[in-house]
Amino acid sequence: MTVSATATAEVLLPIEEPARAIRDSRPLSLITCGSVDDGKSTLIGRLLWDTKAVKEDQAATLHRDSGKQNDLGLPDFALLLDGLQAEREQGITIDVAYRYFSTDRRSFIVADTPGHEQYTRNMATGASTADLAVLLVDARAGILEQTRRHATIASLMGIRQFVLAVNKIDLTNYDRARFIEIVHDFKEFALTLGVKQITAIPISALKGENVVYDGRASMPWYDGPTLVETLEKATTRSNQTVGFRLPVQRVSRPGESFRGYQGTVAGGSVKPGDSVVVLPSGMVANVTKIVTFDLVRNAAVAGDAITLVLDRQVDVARGDMIVAIDSQPMTGRGFDAQLVALQPDGIEPGKRYWLKSGSRRQRVTVEPVSQLDLKSSKWNTADKLGMNAIGKVHLTFDEQAIFDTYEQNRTTGAFILIDPDTNNTVAGGMITGRRSELGGIHKDDQRVLLSLPADLAEKIMATALFADRRQDVDVRHTSVGRAAEILADLDE
């Protein structure tokens, strides 16, 4: 039985699910974002309240802290998220607040992110790990610039599932025409971001309509899913889209007879007997053993913390990456990226920063190329990026760098920039590709592909002929089958 929420409801019964419902074991990570005062904290508070995630002592504290309750006899749900004193005094969200709740079908990790422009960097932090974004819009105000900024950052962070929650619909007398207008405006903007998976829901976070319980009593014209029903059906992002990736965090040598390489698998899977390559050196080896803290494994997948043992002595150090031999990341000294500037001084052209990606830290020069105009949704030429700017840049490294595109792998395609003078994190970015003018496997490039024995290739690369051109050459160790595929691709 489904019980509709009404303006006078104080006790709401849980939704009865079919007996055959199967619980999804993978938690869904989501963020709420949007402009200030759109009701993000209230929405999450309502989710926690109606899914019975608020314990009795928390509820008592909430009633006490709420002071005068609203006309519905309910506490201030936003206080479940706004824990900082400054947040409660000003009635705004400043920091990212993470909360956990679950239904009979699934568990969730939700991040409440700030709406004010000066806290955009906090919103970017929450989006970096999310599978889905709930974008709130005040039904009275419609789509604002900060709404566009948050949607853009979420899409840059690889989020492809959006819920457009048109909140405070009750304050427009449940105006269906207004809801349709806002949905149309957002979908037009979303096309410029390449976002197509959008579920639009009219809600009242305060009253709980179309959040956990349906709002048909007030909105008979809406027959779509509630917010919780949408979240239960959403998909989680996978790190299996690329081959095996192990950023090395530590080399373990507890004794003379053991040498292992420790880290968290950032993509794909591995098992004993697999051939791998150590980057950037290019040394090839085979996996003999996969060890965890308490046992020997016969396989490891993305997210597993492991110690990898190889069949030969190879030079591996912290910051190197061990990868599948037939599915390697990009290597080179020049990459294209998109980033969000996080500090008042912005990004200075030509300045050398520290770039940190995983356990690897390298010197890099940043050249701004363009900046996104959130009002026109166009990329305009820019030679500097100010605070909160979203820009495209060229990255030039002092030595070989290793990346996947962010679209393929969030872990090996993301980075932060650190100012060497202040040690402040000045930007967070995503790799979009290797600089085309520096080569790579592209059908349009003028290039020569040589298939050589590994030892001979290394000797040729060590000669004076390539002393000043090493960054222009892409050396890839591949299996015979993969080499045949590349050659067939070139012949097309």
C-alpha positions as CSV (number, residue, x, y, z in Angstrom):
1,M,0.0,0.0,0.0
2,T,1.3,3.4,-0.9
3,V,0.3,6.3,1.3
4,S,0.3,9.7,-0.3
5,A,1.8,12.6,1.6
6,T,-0.6,15.5,2.3
7,A,-0.2,19.0,3.9
8,T,-1.6,17.7,7.2
9,A,0.2,14.3,7.4
10,E,2.4,13.8,10.4
11,V,2.9,10.0,10.4
12,L,3.7,8.4,7.0
13,L,3.7,4.6,6.6
14,P,6.5,2.9,4.6
15,I,5.9,1.8,1.1
16,E,5.3,-1.9,0.9
17,E,7.6,-3.5,-1.8
18,P,6.8,-6.7,-3.6
19,A,8.1,-9.8,-1.9
20,R,10.2,-10.6,-5.0
21,A,12.2,-7.3,-4.8
22,I,15.9,-8.0,-4.9
23,R,18.3,-5.7,-3.0
24,D,21.1,-4.2,-5.0
25,S,24.3,-4.7,-3.0
26,R,26.1,-1.8,-4.7
27,P,25.5,1.6,-2.9
28,L,24.6,4.5,-5.1
29,S,26.6,7.6,-4.6
30,L,24.7,10.8,-5.4
31,I,24.9,14.6,-4.8
32,T,22.3,17.3,-4.4
33,C,23.3,20.5,-6.1
34,G,21.9,23.7,-7.5
35,S,21.6,27.4,-6.5
36,V,21.4,28.7,-3.0
37,D,18.0,28.4,-1.1
38,D,16.7,25.8,-3.6
39,G,16.1,23.4,-0.7
40,K,19.0,20.8,-1.0
41,S,19.5,20.3,2.7
42,T,15.8,20.1,3.3
43,L,15.4,17.5,0.6
44,I,18.1,15.2,2.0
45,G,16.7,15.7,5.5
46,R,13.3,14.6,4.2
47,L,14.9,11.6,2.6
48,L,16.5,10.6,5.9
49,W,13.3,11.2,7.8
50,D,11.0,9.3,5.6
51,T,13.3,6.3,5.0
52,K,13.6,6.0,8.9
53,A,17.3,6.7,8.8
54,V,16.9,9.2,11.7
55,K,17.3,7.5,15.1
56,E,15.1,8.4,18.1
57,D,17.7,10.4,19.9
58,Q,18.5,12.3,16.6
59,A,14.9,13.0,16.2
60,A,14.6,14.4,19.7
61,T,17.6,16.6,19.2
62,L,16.2,17.8,15.9
63,H,12.9,18.8,17.4
64,R,14.8,20.6,20.2
65,D,17.1,22.5,17.8
66,S,14.3,23.4,15.4
67,G,12.7,25.7,17.9
68,K,9.4,26.8,16.5
69,Q,8.2,24.1,14.1
70,N,6.6,24.7,10.7
71,D,2.9,24.6,9.9
72,L,3.1,20.9,9.3
73,G,4.3,20.2,12.8
74,L,7.6,18.9,11.5
75,P,11.1,19.9,12.5
76,D,13.6,21.7,10.3
77,F,15.0,18.9,8.2
78,A,18.0,21.0,7.0
79,L,19.5,20.7,10.5
80,L,20.2,17.1,9.8
81,L,22.8,18.2,7.3
82,D,23.9,21.7,8.4
83,G,26.2,20.8,11.3
84,L,28.6,23.8,11.3
85,Q,27.7,26.6,13.5
86,A,28.1,29.1,10.7
87,E,25.7,27.0,8.6
88,R,23.0,27.1,11.2
89,E,23.4,30.8,11.9
90,Q,23.2,31.8,8.3
91,G,20.9,29.1,7.1
92,I,23.2,28.0,4.3
93,T,25.4,25.1,3.4
94,I,29.1,25.7,3.4
95,D,30.8,22.3,3.6
96,V,30.0,19.0,1.9
97,A,27.9,16.8,4.2
98,Y,27.7,13.1,3.6
99,R,24.9,11.0,4.9
100,Y,23.8,7.4,4.5
101,F,20.3,5.9,4.1
102,S,18.7,2.8,2.6
103,T,15.5,1.3,1.4
104,D,14.5,-2.3,1.0
105,R,16.1,-2.4,-2.4
106,R,19.3,-0.3,-2.1
107,S,21.7,1.7,0.1
108,F,22.8,5.2,-0.7
109,I,25.6,7.7,0.0
110,V,24.4,11.2,-0.5
111,A,26.4,14.4,-0.4
112,D,24.7,17.8,0.3
113,T,26.8,20.4,-1.5
114,P,26.7,24.2,-1.1
115,G,24.9,26.5,-3.5
116,H,26.9,29.7,-3.1
117,E,29.3,30.5,-5.8
118,Q,32.2,31.0,-3.5
119,Y,31.9,27.4,-2.3
120,T,31.8,25.9,-5.8
121,R,35.1,24.0,-5.1
122,N,33.3,22.1,-2.3
123,M,30.6,21.2,-4.8
124,A,33.2,19.9,-7.2
125,T,34.6,17.7,-4.5
126,G,31.2,16.1,-3.9
127,A,30.7,15.5,-7.6
128,S,34.0,13.8,-8.1
129,T,32.8,10.5,-6.6
130,A,29.1,10.6,-7.5
131,D,27.2,8.3,-9.8
132,L,24.1,10.6,-10.1
133,A,23.3,14.3,-9.5
134,V,20.0,15.5,-8.1
135,L,19.8,19.1,-9.4
136,L,17.3,21.2,-7.5
137,V,15.5,24.1,-9.0
138,D,13.2,26.5,-7.2
139,A,9.9,26.3,-9.2
140,R,9.5,30.1,-8.7
141,A,13.0,31.1,-9.8
142,G,13.7,28.6,-12.6
143,I,17.1,27.9,-14.0
144,L,19.8,30.2,-12.7
145,E,23.5,30.7,-13.5
146,Q,24.6,28.7,-10.5
147,T,22.2,25.9,-11.6
148,R,24.1,25.9,-14.9
149,R,27.5,26.0,-13.2
150,H,26.7,23.0,-11.0
151,A,25.2,21.0,-13.9
152,T,28.3,21.8,-16.0
153,I,30.7,20.7,-13.2
154,A,28.8,17.6,-12.6
155,S,28.9,16.7,-16.3
156,L,32.7,17.4,-16.4
157,M,33.1,15.1,-13.5
158,G,31.6,12.3,-15.6
159,I,28.1,12.3,-14.2
160,R,25.7,11.2,-16.9
161,Q,22.5,10.6,-14.8
162,F,20.6,13.7,-13.7
163,V,17.4,14.1,-11.7
164,L,15.9,17.5,-12.2
165,A,14.0,18.1,-9.0
166,V,11.7,21.1,-9.4
167,N,11.3,21.9,-5.7
168,K,8.8,24.1,-3.9
169,I,6.2,23.3,-6.6
170,D,3.5,23.8,-3.8
171,L,4.4,27.5,-3.8
172,T,3.3,27.8,-7.4
173,N,-0.1,26.1,-6.6
174,Y,1.3,22.9,-8.3
175,D,1.4,24.7,-11.7
176,R,2.0,22.0,-14.3
177,A,2.8,24.6,-17.0
178,R,5.6,26.1,-14.9
179,F,7.0,22.6,-14.4
180,I,7.0,21.9,-18.1
181,E,8.7,25.3,-18.8
182,I,11.5,24.6,-16.4
183,V,12.1,21.1,-17.7
184,H,12.2,22.4,-21.3
185,D,14.8,25.1,-20.4
186,F,17.0,22.7,-18.6
187,K,16.9,20.0,-21.4
188,E,18.0,22.6,-23.9
189,F,20.9,23.6,-21.7
190,A,21.8,19.9,-21.0
191,L,22.2,19.3,-24.8
192,T,25.2,21.6,-24.8
193,L,26.7,19.4,-22.1
194,G,26.0,16.1,-23.9
195,V,23.7,15.0,-21.0
196,K,20.7,13.0,-22.2
197,Q,19.7,10.9,-19.2
198,I,17.4,13.3,-17.3
199,T,14.4,12.4,-15.0
200,A,12.3,15.5,-14.1
201,I,10.2,15.3,-11.0
202,P,8.0,18.0,-9.4
203,I,8.5,17.8,-5.6
204,S,7.9,19.6,-2.3
205,A,10.8,18.7,-0.1
206,L,9.1,20.3,2.9
207,K,5.9,18.3,2.5
208,G,7.6,15.2,1.2
209,E,5.5,15.0,-2.0
210,N,7.2,12.9,-4.7
211,V,10.3,12.4,-2.5
212,V,9.7,9.0,-0.8
213,Y,5.9,9.1,-1.1
214,D,3.9,10.1,-4.2
215,G,2.2,13.4,-4.5
216,R,-0.8,12.4,-6.7
217,A,-3.2,14.0,-4.3
218,S,-1.8,17.4,-5.1
219,M,-0.4,16.7,-8.6
220,P,-2.7,14.3,-10.4
221,W,-1.2,15.5,-13.7
222,Y,2.2,13.8,-12.7
223,D,2.3,10.0,-13.1
224,G,6.1,9.5,-13.1
225,P,8.3,8.0,-10.4
226,T,9.2,9.5,-7.0
227,L,12.7,10.5,-6.3
228,V,13.5,7.3,-4.3
229,E,12.1,5.1,-7.0
230,T,14.3,6.9,-9.5
231,L,17.4,6.4,-7.3
232,E,16.7,2.7,-6.8
233,K,16.8,2.1,-10.5
234,A,19.9,4.2,-11.2
235,T,23.2,2.6,-12.2
236,T,26.6,2.8,-10.6
237,R,29.7,3.9,-12.6
238,S,32.1,1.1,-13.3
239,N,36.0,1.2,-13.5
240,Q,36.0,-1.8,-15.7
241,T,35.9,0.2,-19.0
242,V,39.7,0.1,-19.3
243,G,42.3,-2.6,-18.7
244,F,44.0,-3.3,-15.4
245,R,45.5,-0.3,-13.6
246,L,47.5,-0.3,-10.4
247,P,49.1,3.0,-9.4
248,V,51.9,1.9,-7.1
249,Q,51.8,3.5,-3.7
250,R,54.5,1.5,-1.9
251,V,57.1,-1.2,-2.7
252,S,57.0,-3.9,0.0
253,R,60.2,-5.8,1.0
254,P,59.7,-7.4,4.4
255,G,62.5,-9.9,3.6
256,E,65.0,-11.0,1.0
257,S,62.6,-13.5,-0.5
258,F,59.7,-11.2,-1.1
259,R,59.2,-8.1,-3.2
260,G,55.6,-6.8,-3.8
261,Y,54.0,-3.7,-5.2
262,Q,51.2,-2.3,-3.2
263,G,48.2,-0.1,-4.3
264,T,44.5,0.0,-4.9
265,V,43.3,-1.3,-8.2
266,A,42.1,1.7,-10.2
267,G,40.5,-0.2,-13.1
268,G,40.0,-3.5,-14.8
269,S,41.0,-6.8,-13.2
270,V,44.1,-9.0,-12.8
271,K,44.9,-12.6,-12.1
272,P,48.0,-14.7,-11.7
273,G,49.6,-15.4,-15.1
274,D,48.5,-12.1,-16.7
275,S,51.2,-10.1,-18.5
276,V,51.6,-6.5,-17.4
277,V,53.7,-3.5,-18.2
278,V,55.4,-1.1,-15.7
279,L,55.0,2.5,-16.8
280,P,56.8,4.8,-17.6
281,S,59.8,2.4,-18.0
282,G,57.9,0.0,-20.3
283,M,59.3,-3.2,-18.6
284,V,57.2,-6.3,-19.1
285,A,56.5,-9.0,-16.5
286,N,54.0,-11.6,-15.5
287,V,51.9,-11.7,-12.3
288,T,52.8,-14.6,-10.1
289,K,50.8,-13.8,-6.9
290,I,48.1,-11.4,-5.6
291,V,48.3,-10.9,-1.8
292,T,46.0,-9.0,0.5
293,F,46.3,-8.4,4.3
294,D,45.0,-11.9,5.2
295,L,45.1,-14.2,2.2
296,V,46.4,-15.0,-1.3
297,R,43.8,-14.1,-4.0
298,N,43.2,-15.7,-7.3
299,A,42.0,-12.4,-8.8
300,A,41.6,-8.7,-8.0
301,V,39.2,-6.1,-9.4
302,A,38.8,-2.3,-9.2
303,G,38.7,-1.1,-5.6
304,D,40.7,-3.9,-4.2
305,A,43.8,-3.0,-2.1
306,I,46.4,-5.5,-3.1
307,T,50.1,-6.4,-3.2
308,L,51.2,-7.6,-6.6
309,V,54.1,-10.0,-7.0
310,L,55.8,-10.3,-10.4
311,D,57.9,-13.1,-11.9
312,R,61.1,-11.1,-12.3
313,Q,63.1,-8.2,-10.8
314,V,61.9,-4.9,-12.4
315,D,62.5,-1.3,-11.4
316,V,59.3,-0.1,-9.9
317,A,58.9,2.9,-7.6
318,R,56.1,4.8,-5.9
319,G,54.2,6.8,-8.6
320,D,54.7,4.2,-11.3
321,M,51.7,2.4,-12.8
322,I,51.4,-1.4,-13.5
323,V,48.9,-1.9,-16.4
324,A,47.5,-4.6,-18.7
325,I,49.9,-5.3,-21.6
326,D,47.1,-5.2,-24.2
327,S,45.2,-2.2,-22.8
328,Q,47.6,0.6,-21.8
329,P,46.9,4.2,-20.8
330,M,48.3,7.2,-22.7
331,T,51.8,8.3,-22.1
332,G,53.5,11.5,-23.2
333,R,54.5,15.0,-22.1
334,G,51.5,17.0,-23.5
335,F,47.8,16.5,-22.6
336,D,44.6,18.4,-23.0
337,A,42.4,18.8,-19.9
338,Q,39.4,20.6,-18.5
339,L,39.6,22.1,-15.0
340,V,37.9,24.1,-12.3
341,A,39.9,27.0,-10.7
342,L,39.6,26.9,-7.0
343,Q,41.6,29.8,-5.6
344,P,41.2,33.6,-5.8
345,D,44.4,33.9,-7.9
346,G,43.1,31.5,-10.5
347,I,45.4,29.8,-13.0
348,E,48.3,31.8,-14.4
349,P,49.5,31.1,-17.9
350,G,53.0,29.7,-18.2
351,K,53.3,29.1,-14.4
352,R,54.8,25.8,-13.3
353,Y,52.6,23.9,-10.9
354,W,52.8,20.5,-9.2
355,L,50.3,18.1,-10.7
356,K,49.2,15.2,-8.5
357,S,47.4,12.2,-9.8
358,G,47.1,9.2,-7.6
359,S,50.5,8.6,-6.0
360,R,52.4,10.4,-8.8
361,R,53.5,14.1,-8.6
362,Q,55.0,15.9,-11.5
363,R,56.0,19.4,-12.6
364,V,53.7,20.8,-15.3
365,T,53.2,24.1,-17.2
366,V,49.6,25.1,-17.7
367,E,48.4,27.1,-20.8
368,P,44.7,28.2,-20.6
369,V,43.0,27.9,-23.9
370,S,39.3,28.8,-23.3
371,Q,36.7,29.4,-20.6
372,L,33.1,28.4,-20.5
373,D,30.5,31.3,-20.5
374,L,27.7,29.9,-18.4
375,K,25.2,32.4,-19.7
376,S,25.7,31.5,-23.4
377,S,27.1,28.0,-22.9
378,K,29.9,28.9,-25.3
379,W,33.7,28.4,-24.9
380,N,35.4,31.8,-25.2
381,T,39.1,32.2,-25.8
382,A,40.9,32.9,-22.5
383,D,44.5,33.4,-21.5
384,K,43.8,33.3,-17.7
385,L,41.3,31.5,-15.6
386,G,39.9,33.2,-12.5
387,M,38.4,31.6,-9.4
388,N,35.5,29.2,-10.1
389,A,36.2,29.4,-13.8
390,I,35.7,26.3,-15.9
391,G,38.3,26.1,-18.6
392,K,40.2,24.1,-21.2
393,V,43.9,24.0,-20.9
394,H,47.1,22.5,-22.4
395,L,49.4,20.6,-20.0
396,T,53.1,20.3,-20.7
397,F,55.1,18.0,-18.4
398,D,58.8,18.0,-17.7
399,E,58.8,14.2,-17.9
400,Q,56.6,11.4,-19.2
401,A,53.1,11.4,-17.8
402,I,50.6,8.5,-17.6
403,F,46.8,9.0,-18.0
404,D,43.6,7.6,-19.2
405,T,40.9,10.0,-20.3
406,Y,38.6,10.9,-17.4
407,E,35.6,9.5,-19.3
408,Q,37.3,6.1,-19.3
409,N,38.6,6.1,-15.7
410,R,37.9,8.6,-13.0
411,T,41.0,7.6,-11.0
412,T,43.7,7.6,-13.6
413,G,42.1,10.5,-15.5
414,A,41.8,13.0,-12.7
415,F,44.3,15.4,-11.1
416,I,44.8,18.4,-8.9
417,L,47.1,21.3,-9.4
418,I,49.2,22.5,-6.4
419,D,50.9,26.0,-6.2
420,P,54.5,25.3,-5.3
421,D,54.8,28.6,-3.6
422,T,51.9,28.2,-1.2
423,N,51.1,24.5,-1.3
424,N,47.4,25.4,-2.0
425,T,45.3,23.2,-4.2
426,V,44.5,25.7,-7.0
427,A,42.5,23.5,-9.4
428,G,40.9,20.1,-10.0
429,G,41.0,18.8,-13.5
430,M,40.1,16.0,-15.9
431,I,42.2,14.7,-18.7
432,T,40.4,14.8,-22.1
433,G,43.1,13.4,-24.3
434,R,46.7,13.6,-25.4
435,R,47.9,16.6,-27.3
436,S,47.3,15.7,-30.9
437,E,50.4,17.6,-32.2
438,L,52.6,15.4,-30.0
439,G,51.5,12.2,-31.8
440,G,49.5,9.2,-30.6
441,I,47.4,6.7,-32.5
442,H,45.2,8.8,-34.7
443,K,44.3,8.0,-38.3
444,D,44.8,11.6,-39.3
445,D,48.4,11.8,-38.1
446,Q,51.5,11.4,-40.3
447,R,53.4,8.7,-38.4
448,V,55.4,5.6,-38.8
449,L,54.5,2.4,-36.8
450,L,57.4,0.0,-36.2
451,S,57.0,-3.4,-34.8
452,L,60.3,-4.4,-33.2
453,P,61.5,-6.8,-30.5
454,A,61.3,-5.1,-27.1
455,D,65.1,-5.1,-26.5
456,L,65.9,-3.7,-29.9
457,A,63.3,-0.9,-29.5
458,E,64.8,0.1,-26.2
459,K,68.3,0.3,-27.7
460,I,67.1,2.4,-30.6
461,M,65.3,4.8,-28.2
462,A,68.5,5.2,-26.2
463,T,70.5,6.4,-29.2
464,A,71.4,10.1,-29.9
465,L,68.9,10.1,-32.7
466,F,66.0,10.3,-30.2
467,A,67.8,12.2,-27.5
468,D,65.7,15.4,-28.1
469,R,62.6,13.7,-29.6
470,R,61.8,11.2,-26.9
471,Q,58.5,12.9,-26.1
472,D,57.3,12.6,-29.7
473,V,57.5,8.8,-29.7
474,D,54.9,6.6,-28.3
475,V,56.4,3.2,-27.3
476,R,53.8,0.6,-26.5
477,H,54.5,-3.0,-25.5
478,T,51.7,-5.1,-26.9
479,S,50.8,-8.7,-27.4
480,V,50.9,-10.2,-30.9
481,G,47.2,-10.1,-31.2
482,R,46.9,-6.5,-30.2
483,A,49.6,-5.5,-32.7
484,A,47.7,-7.3,-35.4
485,E,44.6,-5.3,-34.5
486,I,46.5,-2.0,-34.7
487,L,47.9,-2.8,-38.1
488,A,44.5,-3.8,-39.4
489,D,43.1,-0.5,-38.1
490,L,45.7,1.4,-40.0
491,D,44.9,-0.4,-43.2
492,E,41.2,0.7,-43.1
